[in-house]
Amino acid sequence: MTIVCKYSCGLCGVHRAEVEVPVRTTEDVRVWMDQVCIPAIVRDHEARSPGCHPDTLQELMIPTDGCQMIGGPVVN
């Protein structure tokens, strides 16, 4: 199961690129960010802009509507 996160890069101009990220299950939000979310976004950015090597990305958007926790699946 995945969620769609978005990010932007001020260096190469990627704007609100959508990335499918595995949902957070039982792990701490910091662990999920460090081991799942951020690596998925970095891989996506590297694939979109191989020559761009920013120190930071901008506008990381993680959906929260209908979720019980940050990074969690939407609950109906």
Secondary structure by P-SEA (a helix, b strand, c coil): cbbbbbbccccccccbbbbbbcccccccaaaaaaccaaaaaaaaaaaacccccccccccccccccccccccccccc
